[in-house]
């Protein structure tokens, strides 16, 4: 659940959907049964078809991001509209292949070998036949496959389509009442990797897009222009080193996330507000983007090596904590000390 929470946190930040913080800050625990499977209580979140469709779309993105980053070696995922804007004025562009009607995929990103294009779907479909058996392909996955297949990244100068690994992922709700098993289906035909030049150029662009979107979501967008500055400039940008219980987060750009939204943390007195809100309600998270990761990714030409140095793992030590691609998410338990350390 911590892994899914980290994925939900990043997705919330990069898509500016802070109103959804009330779901993942509580790690969905109020909505999930006590058994070992990811099963929703009663009929699941939302009442009525429209609400369930809306929840399905968001939850499908959270689960897909968690699976791809945690299990499939995907390093960065940038929402398609954000990627299109960042590629303007570069040698690359995103378009449909073939041209025509139809929706495009959700994300463009990179794994260890090259470009990835991803479409995620979530559903509360209660059907049986289409979700069972090695040859069963539910319609929701077929739709996701079509969107991933028609989305492409082109070299604008040569008009050639870059090779990409396309992912289509569909997840289905399981609830107490429908008795279904939780399901996540992933479609990923093999394709050749990018050449080194395209890989590195797209890496800088997409990682830069991801970092700027995360900083904007955290309320620290002004810090993006200071990442190549002096240590003093970065300190003035609001770099904090926060300790929660026995864990000290790496120095970074932090925010309090709770059902009231996302609030940037910039100074010592902001920590008092974290303590106060945590003492009132339980579903509170502290999110921090490592400043070292952000600086290395946005400025270091060897950004692949920098990513490895800063760590991209989920830490399981009994606490509600996960770190992925420089983003740490920690849910303070009642009574845990929250303090600020000098960097």
C-alpha positions as semicolon CSV with decimal commas, in nm:
position;residue;x (nm);y (nm);z (nm)
1;X;0,000;0,000;0,000
2;X;0,292;0,237;0,065
3;X;0,413;0,172;-0,292
4;X;0,069;0,254;-0,435
5;X;0,052;0,559;-0,210
6;X;0,383;0,687;-0,348
7;X;0,256;0,638;-0,704
8;X;-0,068;0,817;-0,616
9;X;0,130;1,102;-0,461
10;X;0,339;1,161;-0,772
11;X;0,036;1,130;-1,000
12;X;-0,150;1,384;-0,785
13;X;0,141;1,627;-0,801
14;X;0,210;1,603;-1,174
15;X;-0,157;1,622;-1,275
16;X;-0,252;1,902;-1,031
17;X;-0,530;1,696;-0,870
18;X;-0,466;1,794;-0,507
19;X;-0,837;1,750;-0,433
20;X;-0,773;1,373;-0,451
21;X;-0,522;1,386;-0,165
22;X;-0,784;1,262;0,079
23;X;-0,778;0,922;-0,092
24;X;-0,409;0,833;-0,092
25;X;-0,296;1,018;0,222
26;X;-0,497;0,761;0,410
27;X;-0,347;0,488;0,191
28;X;-0,706;0,392;0,102
29;X;-0,720;0,216;0,439
30;X;-1,069;0,340;0,526
31;X;-1,197;0,182;0,202
32;X;-1,004;-0,147;0,206
33;X;-1,081;-0,471;0,389
34;X;-0,845;-0,629;0,638
35;X;-0,753;-0,932;0,425
36;X;-0,426;-0,963;0,232
37;X;-0,582;-0,870;-0,103
38;X;-0,659;-0,523;-0,235
39;X;-1,034;-0,551;-0,183
40;X;-1,270;-0,256;-0,129
41;X;-1,522;-0,256;0,154
42;X;-1,887;-0,320;0,067
43;X;-1,949;-0,202;-0,294
44;X;-1,630;0,003;-0,321
45;X;-1,577;0,380;-0,347
46;X;-1,847;0,600;-0,496
47;X;-2,222;0,564;-0,533
48;X;-2,363;0,537;-0,883
49;X;-2,211;0,466;-1,221
50;X;-2,068;0,814;-1,284
51;X;-1,883;0,821;-0,952
52;X;-1,747;0,472;-1,009
53;X;-1,624;0,561;-1,356
54;X;-1,444;0,866;-1,216
55;X;-1,285;0,665;-0,935
56;X;-1,192;0,388;-1,177
57;X;-0,997;0,626;-1,398
58;X;-0,793;0,771;-1,112
59;X;-0,733;0,442;-0,932
60;X;-0,635;0,276;-1,259
61;X;-0,362;0,537;-1,306
62;X;-0,234;0,491;-0,949
63;X;-0,213;0,111;-0,979
64;X;-0,056;0,122;-1,325
65;X;0,213;0,370;-1,218
66;X;0,293;0,163;-0,908
67;X;0,323;-0,155;-1,116
68;X;0,539;-0,005;-1,391
69;X;0,779;0,181;-1,163
70;X;0,794;-0,087;-0,895
71;X;0,800;-0,403;-1,107
72;X;0,887;-0,317;-1,468
73;X;1,185;-0,082;-1,440
74;X;1,008;0,229;-1,572
75;X;1,206;0,535;-1,462
76;X;0,985;0,829;-1,548
77;X;0,624;0,880;-1,663
78;X;0,509;1,218;-1,790
79;X;0,141;1,291;-1,867
80;X;0,092;1,322;-2,242
81;X;-0,019;1,687;-2,248
82;X;0,278;1,787;-2,031
83;X;0,516;1,593;-2,255
84;X;0,374;1,757;-2,568
85;X;0,435;2,104;-2,426
86;X;0,790;2,019;-2,316
87;X;0,878;1,877;-2,658
88;X;0,785;2,199;-2,838
89;X;1,098;2,351;-2,989
90;X;1,291;2,023;-2,955
91;X;1,376;1,765;-3,224
92;X;1,077;1,556;-3,113
93;X;0,698;1,567;-3,123
94;X;0,408;1,344;-3,018
95;X;0,134;1,249;-3,261
96;X;-0,095;0,975;-3,381
97;X;0,016;0,692;-3,606
98;X;-0,183;0,648;-3,816
99;X;-0,353;0,987;-3,806
100;X;-0,724;0,995;-3,744
101;X;-0,982;0,988;-3,472
102;X;-0,936;0,819;-3,136
103;X;-0,782;0,896;-2,799
104;X;-0,408;0,885;-2,729
105;X;-0,223;0,724;-2,438
106;X;-0,187;0,858;-2,083
107;X;0,191;0,883;-2,044
108;X;0,521;0,902;-2,227
109;X;0,828;0,791;-2,035
110;X;1,150;0,591;-2,024
111;X;1,263;0,256;-1,891
112;X;1,616;0,113;-1,887
113;X;1,619;0,055;-2,261
114;X;1,426;0,336;-2,418
115;X;1,093;0,504;-2,474
116;X;0,771;0,379;-2,315
117;X;0,415;0,477;-2,407
118;X;0,147;0,382;-2,156
119;X;-0,232;0,375;-2,135
120;X;-0,394;0,285;-1,802
121;X;-0,753;0,183;-1,739
122;X;-0,950;0,102;-1,427
123;X;-1,288;-0,066;-1,416
124;X;-1,552;-0,201;-1,179
125;X;-1,667;-0,454;-1,443
126;X;-1,826;-0,754;-1,271
127;X;-1,804;-0,986;-1,571
128;X;-1,638;-1,325;-1,533
129;X;-1,557;-1,474;-1,872
130;X;-1,351;-1,189;-2,015
131;X;-1,120;-1,180;-1,711
132;X;-1,048;-1,553;-1,687
133;X;-0,826;-1,778;-1,895
134;X;-0,499;-1,727;-2,087
135;X;-0,675;-1,609;-2,405
136;X;-0,922;-1,370;-2,241
137;X;-0,882;-1,002;-2,325
138;X;-1,148;-0,777;-2,167
139;X;-1,277;-0,489;-2,376
140;X;-1,126;-0,229;-2,143
141;X;-0,779;-0,371;-2,215
142;X;-0,847;-0,381;-2,589
143;X;-0,934;-0,011;-2,574
144;X;-0,613;0,063;-2,382
145;X;-0,408;-0,132;-2,637
146;X;-0,557;0,071;-2,923
147;X;-0,472;0,400;-2,750
148;X;-0,115;0,292;-2,679
149;X;-0,068;0,168;-3,037
150;X;-0,189;0,490;-3,203
151;X;0,039;0,713;-2,992
152;X;0,391;0,778;-3,118
153;X;0,693;1,001;-3,067
154;X;0,849;1,130;-3,389
155;X;1,185;1,276;-3,477
156;X;1,061;1,606;-3,621
157;X;1,355;1,653;-3,856
158;X;1,346;1,307;-4,016
159;X;0,970;1,250;-3,957
160;X;1,054;0,900;-3,845
161;X;0,867;0,725;-3,562
162;X;1,089;0,638;-3,267
163;X;1,077;0,278;-3,140
164;X;0,887;0,246;-2,813
165;X;0,772;-0,021;-2,571
166;X;0,396;0,017;-2,542
167;X;0,213;-0,074;-2,224
168;X;-0,161;-0,115;-2,181
169;X;-0,268;-0,185;-1,823
170;X;-0,618;-0,257;-1,695
171;X;-0,707;-0,310;-1,330
172;X;-1,042;-0,427;-1,196
173;X;-1,200;-0,362;-0,860
174;X;-1,261;-0,642;-0,615
175;X;-1,514;-0,572;-0,340
176;X;-1,662;-0,752;-0,044
177;X;-1,995;-0,781;-0,221
178;X;-1,897;-0,882;-0,572
179;X;-1,657;-1,152;-0,450
180;X;-1,421;-1,100;-0,746
181;X;-1,044;-1,136;-0,725
182;X;-0,837;-0,819;-0,764
183;X;-0,695;-0,818;-1,116
184;X;-0,432;-0,623;-1,306
185;X;-0,362;-0,717;-1,668
186;X;-0,057;-0,578;-1,849
187;X;0,005;-0,595;-2,226
188;X;0,361;-0,521;-2,337
189;X;0,482;-0,642;-2,678
190;X;0,858;-0,624;-2,719
191;X;1,006;-0,350;-2,934
192;X;1,363;-0,240;-2,999
193;X;1,528;0,022;-2,779
194;X;1,627;0,378;-2,863
195;X;1,969;0,476;-2,983
196;X;2,188;0,638;-2,719
197;X;2,157;0,996;-2,847
198;X;1,777;0,993;-2,857
199;X;1,766;0,818;-2,520
200;X;1,979;1,079;-2,346
201;X;1,808;1,376;-2,513
202;X;1,460;1,251;-2,433
203;X;1,577;1,160;-2,084
204;X;1,675;1,519;-2,009
205;X;1,348;1,652;-2,149
206;X;1,116;1,405;-1,978
207;X;1,294;1,405;-1,643
208;X;1,293;1,786;-1,651
209;X;0,919;1,783;-1,722
210;X;0,861;1,541;-1,433
211;X;1,069;1,742;-1,185
212;X;0,907;2,074;-1,273
213;X;0,558;1,921;-1,247
214;X;0,636;1,764;-0,909
215;X;0,777;2,093;-0,778
216;X;0,469;2,278;-0,902
217;X;0,245;2,025;-0,729
218;X;0,443;2,062;-0,405
219;X;0,410;2,442;-0,421
220;X;0,782;2,491;-0,496
221;X;0,776;2,574;-0,866
222;X;1,005;2,873;-0,814
223;X;1,275;2,629;-0,703
224;X;1,306;2,482;-1,052
225;X;1,491;2,790;-1,176
226;X;1,733;2,770;-0,882
227;X;1,839;2,407;-0,917
228;X;2,159;2,502;-1,099
229;X;2,236;2,779;-0,849
230;X;2,448;2,791;-0,535
231;X;2,373;2,604;-0,215
232;X;2,252;2,935;-0,067
233;X;2,008;2,980;-0,354
234;X;1,872;2,631;-0,301
235;X;1,841;2,691;0,074
236;X;1,647;3,012;0,005
237;X;1,424;2,809;-0,225
238;X;1,296;2,616;0,077
239;X;1,515;2,306;0,108
240;X;1,435;2,131;0,437
241;X;1,561;1,820;0,615
242;X;1,272;1,674;0,810
243;X;1,282;1,397;1,069
244;X;0,973;1,190;1,149
245;X;1,006;0,931;1,420
246;X;1,330;0,740;1,363
247;X;1,350;0,837;0,995
248;X;1,520;1,149;0,860
249;X;1,419;1,237;0,505
250;X;1,684;1,346;0,261
251;X;1,706;1,726;0,226
252;X;1,447;1,839;-0,021
253;X;1,146;2,042;-0,125
254;X;0,869;1,932;0,109
255;X;0,495;1,969;0,149
256;X;0,221;1,866;0,386
257;X;-0,053;1,672;0,206
258;X;-0,389;1,612;0,371
259;X;-0,761;1,622;0,281
260;X;-0,736;2,002;0,284
261;X;-0,490;1,994;-0,007
262;X;-0,116;2,041;-0,053
263;X;0,076;2,301;0,150
264;X;0,442;2,382;0,079
265;X;0,682;2,365;0,374
266;X;0,954;2,631;0,363
267;X;1,051;2,726;0,718
268;X;1,071;2,600;1,075
269;X;0,729;2,734;1,177
270;X;0,566;2,530;0,900
271;X;0,662;2,215;1,091
272;X;0,442;2,331;1,378
273;X;0,145;2,327;1,140
274;X;0,230;1,971;1,036
275;X;0,226;1,865;1,401
276;X;-0,102;2,046;1,466
277;X;-0,287;1,894;1,172
278;X;-0,144;1,547;1,236
279;X;-0,273;1,566;1,595
280;X;-0,624;1,644;1,468
281;X;-0,658;1,390;1,185
282;X;-0,482;1,068;1,089
283;X;-0,468;1,088;0,708
284;X;-0,172;1,322;0,675
285;X;0,142;1,270;0,467
286;X;0,471;1,453;0,436
287;X;0,608;1,446;0,081
288;X;0,960;1,556;-0,010
289;X;1,148;1,567;-0,339
290;X;1,520;1,518;-0,279
291;X;1,709;1,832;-0,381
292;X;2,013;1,620;-0,468
293;X;1,803;1,407;-0,702
294;X;1,642;1,715;-0,858
295;X;1,977;1,887;-0,915
296;X;2,143;1,577;-1,060
297;X;1,854;1,488;-1,287
298;X;1,808;1,838;-1,428
299;X;2,176;1,936;-1,463
300;X;2,395;1,628;-1,485
301;X;2,451;1,498;-1,836
302;X;2,490;1,148;-1,689
303;X;2,138;1,158;-1,543
304;X;2,101;0,780;-1,564
305;X;2,387;0,730;-1,318
306;X;2,257;1,011;-1,097
307;X;1,922;0,838;-1,065
308;X;2,087;0,521;-0,941
309;X;2,291;0,709;-0,683
310;X;1,989;0,877;-0,524
311;X;1,796;0,555;-0,479
312;X;1,466;0,440;-0,626
313;X;1,339;0,177;-0,389
314;X;1,053;0,112;-0,154
315;X;1,177;0,075;0,202
316;X;0,985;-0,179;0,406
317;X;1,058;-0,152;0,777
318;X;0,708;-0,158;0,919
319;X;0,656;0,215;0,876
320;X;0,431;0,374;0,618
321;X;0,706;0,506;0,395
322;X;0,812;0,472;0,032
323;X;1,069;0,642;-0,189
324;X;1,064;0,631;-0,569
325;X;1,272;0,839;-0,812
326;X;1,367;1,099;-0,553
327;X;1,017;1,138;-0,404
328;X;0,974;1,032;-0,041
329;X;0,628;0,991;0,109
330;X;0,585;0,929;0,479
331;X;0,263;0,900;0,680
332;X;0,339;1,010;1,042
333;X;0,187;0,786;1,305
334;X;0,014;0,930;1,610
335;X;0,269;1,041;1,866
336;X;0,570;1,029;1,633
337;X;0,807;1,320;1,674
338;X;0,825;1,559;1,379
339;X;1,128;1,788;1,374
340;X;1,348;1,996;1,149
341;X;1,723;1,929;1,123
342;X;1,993;2,171;1,015
343;X;2,134;2,066;0,678
